[in-house]
Amino acid sequence: MGVLDGKVALITGGSRGIGKAISMAYAREGARVFICGRKEADLRKAAAEIRSKGGEVNWSAADLSKVRAVKRLVREVCHAYGTIHILVNNASILGPRVPIERYPLSSWKEVVKVNLTALFLLTKEVLRIMVPQKEGSIINLSSGVGRIGKARWGAYAASKFGVEGFTQVLADEVKEYNIRVNAVNPGGTRTEMRAEAYPDEDSMTLPTPGEIIGVFLYLAATESRGVTGKSFDARDWLKKSN
């Protein structure tokens, strides 16, 4: 018996990095998992790995910045599993690491579209499922630079500040429906995005995605019922478990 038995989880960016680690952990704990992303090959590979370990998973490639794609994705999840109990908004892109004065407008629009607007669109659609059933957990991935801004983080930082604010607003709006909404800052983790942001960093000094999933399990499980509108640090949970 896993802590997520009977639950259905939708994870964006679920084919690699932190999203894949969350998906594997949820499946291991008994959840029926649905992962989405942009690259079919990566999704197919991740799904095969989850299934090889006994997990139940489906997947779909989708551009979540498009309303039609979002609606199609949610329909596919409900067709496969009947409902959605857990939504993990993990998908994001980094954008250029340049000063604001040299930040390309096209890059700004793309980062905000992927990191914030797509999160809004998918969450709004999933709420059509969660509100009537009066149950749900929404977990939004934030960042340290979404709390304290730093030079050369541009649209990524701005979008993650938006995620933190969105989390607080939504948590207050849906608490009467037994839906909890929280944000998680993963901290430095051994991922492709981290390597892109810090090319000179020794990645072996960082925890792997699989080592930081404790807080994501907690927020998805009934143990966290009533916890909402909070912002967590995954690295703090890692310290507690050691």
C-alpha positions as CSV (number, residue, x, y, z in Angstrom):
1,M,0.0,0.0,0.0
2,G,1.4,3.3,-1.1
3,V,0.6,6.7,0.4
4,L,-0.9,7.7,-3.0
5,D,-3.0,4.6,-3.7
6,G,-6.1,5.6,-5.6
7,K,-4.9,9.0,-6.6
8,V,-4.4,10.4,-10.1
9,A,-1.5,12.8,-10.7
10,L,-0.8,15.0,-13.7
11,I,2.8,16.2,-13.9
12,T,4.0,18.7,-16.5
13,G,7.6,18.4,-17.7
14,G,7.4,14.8,-16.5
15,S,9.8,13.2,-18.9
16,R,13.1,14.3,-17.4
17,G,14.8,15.9,-14.4
18,I,12.7,16.8,-11.4
19,G,9.4,16.1,-13.1
20,K,10.5,12.6,-14.0
21,A,11.7,12.0,-10.4
22,I,8.3,13.1,-9.1
23,S,6.4,11.0,-11.6
24,M,8.4,7.9,-10.6
25,A,8.0,8.5,-6.9
26,Y,4.2,9.0,-7.3
27,A,3.9,5.9,-9.3
28,R,5.9,4.0,-6.8
29,E,3.5,5.1,-4.1
30,G,0.5,3.8,-6.0
31,A,-0.7,6.9,-7.9
32,R,-1.8,6.6,-11.5
33,V,0.4,9.0,-13.3
34,F,0.0,11.1,-16.4
35,I,3.0,12.9,-17.7
36,C,3.2,15.6,-20.4
37,G,5.9,17.5,-22.2
38,R,6.8,18.7,-25.6
39,K,9.0,15.8,-26.8
40,E,7.3,12.5,-27.6
41,A,10.6,10.5,-27.5
42,D,11.4,11.7,-24.0
43,L,7.9,11.0,-22.8
44,R,7.9,7.5,-24.3
45,K,11.2,6.7,-22.7
46,A,10.2,8.0,-19.2
47,A,6.9,6.1,-19.4
48,A,8.7,2.9,-20.3
49,E,11.0,3.3,-17.3
50,I,8.1,3.9,-14.9
51,R,6.2,0.9,-16.2
52,S,9.4,-1.3,-15.9
53,K,9.2,-0.6,-12.2
54,G,5.6,-1.6,-11.9
55,G,4.1,1.9,-12.1
56,E,0.9,2.9,-14.0
57,V,1.5,5.8,-16.4
58,N,0.1,7.4,-19.5
59,W,1.6,10.3,-21.4
60,S,0.8,13.0,-24.0
61,A,2.9,15.6,-25.9
62,A,1.4,19.1,-25.5
63,D,2.2,22.8,-25.9
64,L,0.5,24.0,-22.7
65,S,0.6,27.6,-23.8
66,K,-2.2,26.8,-26.2
67,V,-5.7,26.6,-24.9
68,R,-6.8,23.8,-27.2
69,A,-3.8,21.7,-26.2
70,V,-4.6,22.2,-22.5
71,K,-8.2,21.2,-22.9
72,R,-7.2,18.1,-25.0
73,L,-4.7,17.1,-22.3
74,V,-7.2,17.3,-19.5
75,R,-9.7,15.3,-21.5
76,E,-7.1,12.6,-22.1
77,V,-6.2,12.4,-18.4
78,C,-9.9,12.0,-17.5
79,H,-10.5,9.5,-20.3
80,A,-7.6,7.4,-19.0
81,Y,-8.2,7.7,-15.3
82,G,-11.6,9.4,-14.7
83,T,-10.4,12.4,-12.6
84,I,-7.4,14.4,-11.4
85,H,-6.4,14.6,-7.7
86,I,-2.9,16.0,-8.0
87,L,-1.5,18.6,-10.4
88,V,2.3,19.3,-10.4
89,N,3.1,22.4,-12.5
90,N,6.8,21.6,-13.1
91,A,7.4,22.6,-16.7
92,S,9.6,25.7,-17.3
93,I,12.4,27.1,-19.3
94,L,15.4,29.2,-18.3
95,G,15.7,31.9,-21.0
96,P,18.9,33.9,-21.6
97,R,21.1,34.9,-18.6
98,V,21.7,38.5,-19.7
99,P,21.0,42.0,-18.1
100,I,17.5,43.4,-18.5
101,E,18.7,46.2,-20.8
102,R,19.8,43.5,-23.3
103,Y,17.0,41.0,-22.7
104,P,15.3,40.2,-26.0
105,L,11.5,40.8,-26.0
106,S,10.9,37.6,-27.9
107,S,12.7,35.6,-25.1
108,W,10.8,37.5,-22.4
109,K,7.5,36.6,-24.0
110,E,8.4,32.9,-24.4
111,V,9.7,32.4,-20.9
112,V,6.6,34.1,-19.3
113,K,4.3,32.1,-21.6
114,V,5.8,28.8,-20.7
115,N,6.5,29.4,-17.0
116,L,3.5,31.4,-16.0
117,T,0.7,31.6,-18.6
118,A,0.8,27.9,-19.4
119,L,0.6,27.2,-15.7
120,F,-2.4,29.4,-15.4
121,L,-4.2,27.8,-18.4
122,L,-3.7,24.3,-17.2
123,T,-4.5,25.0,-13.5
124,K,-7.7,26.8,-14.6
125,E,-8.8,23.7,-16.7
126,V,-7.9,21.2,-13.9
127,L,-10.0,23.2,-11.4
128,R,-13.0,22.3,-13.5
129,I,-12.4,18.8,-12.2
130,M,-11.2,19.5,-8.7
131,V,-13.8,22.0,-7.6
132,P,-16.8,19.7,-8.1
133,Q,-15.1,16.8,-6.4
134,K,-14.0,19.1,-3.6
135,E,-10.6,17.6,-3.4
136,G,-7.2,18.3,-4.9
137,S,-3.5,19.3,-4.4
138,I,-1.8,21.7,-6.7
139,I,2.0,21.9,-6.5
140,N,3.7,24.7,-8.3
141,L,7.5,24.7,-8.8
142,S,9.1,28.0,-7.9
143,S,12.7,29.1,-7.5
144,G,15.0,30.9,-5.1
145,V,15.2,33.7,-7.6
146,G,11.4,33.8,-7.5
147,R,11.7,35.1,-3.9
148,I,14.8,37.2,-4.0
149,G,15.7,38.5,-7.4
150,K,19.2,38.3,-8.7
151,A,21.0,39.9,-11.6
152,R,20.8,38.3,-15.0
153,W,17.8,36.1,-14.1
154,G,15.4,38.3,-16.1
155,A,12.1,36.7,-17.2
156,Y,12.8,33.4,-15.4
157,A,12.9,35.2,-12.0
158,A,10.0,37.4,-12.8
159,S,7.9,34.4,-13.9
160,K,8.8,32.6,-10.7
161,F,7.8,35.6,-8.6
162,G,4.5,35.3,-10.5
163,V,4.2,31.6,-9.6
164,E,4.6,32.5,-5.9
165,G,1.9,35.1,-6.1
166,F,-0.4,32.9,-8.2
167,T,0.0,30.2,-5.6
168,Q,-1.1,32.5,-2.7
169,V,-4.0,34.0,-4.6
170,L,-5.4,30.6,-5.8
171,A,-4.9,29.0,-2.4
172,D,-7.1,31.6,-0.8
173,E,-9.7,31.2,-3.6
174,V,-10.2,27.4,-3.5
175,K,-9.6,26.6,0.2
176,E,-13.4,26.2,0.7
177,Y,-13.3,23.3,-1.8
178,N,-10.7,21.3,0.1
179,I,-8.1,22.1,-2.6
180,R,-4.7,23.0,-1.4
181,V,-2.2,25.0,-3.4
182,N,1.5,25.2,-2.5
183,A,4.8,26.2,-4.1
184,V,8.1,24.4,-3.9
185,N,11.6,25.8,-4.5
186,P,13.7,22.7,-5.5
187,G,17.0,24.5,-4.8
188,G,20.2,23.6,-6.7
189,T,19.6,20.1,-8.2
190,R,21.5,18.0,-10.7
191,T,19.5,18.8,-13.8
192,E,20.1,20.0,-17.3
193,M,18.6,23.4,-16.6
194,R,20.9,23.9,-13.6
195,A,23.9,23.0,-15.8
196,E,22.7,25.5,-18.4
197,A,22.4,28.2,-15.7
198,Y,25.7,27.4,-14.0
199,P,28.0,25.8,-16.6
200,D,31.1,26.0,-14.4
201,E,29.5,24.4,-11.3
202,D,30.5,20.9,-10.3
203,S,27.1,19.1,-10.6
204,M,28.3,16.2,-8.4
205,T,28.1,18.6,-5.4
206,L,24.3,18.8,-5.9
207,P,21.5,16.4,-4.9
208,T,19.9,14.4,-7.7
209,P,16.2,15.0,-8.5
210,G,15.3,11.7,-6.8
211,E,16.8,12.9,-3.6
212,I,14.6,16.0,-3.2
213,I,11.1,14.4,-3.8
214,G,10.2,14.1,-0.1
215,V,8.3,17.4,0.0
216,F,6.5,16.6,-3.2
217,L,5.2,13.3,-1.7
218,Y,4.1,15.1,1.4
219,L,2.2,17.7,-0.5
220,A,0.5,15.1,-2.6
221,A,-0.5,12.8,0.2
222,T,-3.4,13.2,2.7
223,E,-0.7,14.0,5.4
224,S,-0.7,17.6,4.1
225,R,-4.4,18.1,4.2
226,G,-5.2,21.6,5.3
227,V,-1.7,22.9,4.3
228,T,-2.2,25.5,1.7
229,G,-0.8,28.8,0.4
230,K,2.7,27.9,1.6
231,S,6.1,28.0,0.0
232,F,8.5,25.1,0.7
233,D,12.2,24.5,0.2
234,A,12.9,21.0,-1.0
235,R,16.5,21.2,0.3
236,D,15.2,21.7,3.8
237,W,13.3,18.4,3.6
238,L,16.4,16.7,2.3
239,K,18.3,17.9,5.4
240,K,15.5,16.6,7.7
241,S,15.7,13.2,6.1
242,N,19.4,12.8,6.5
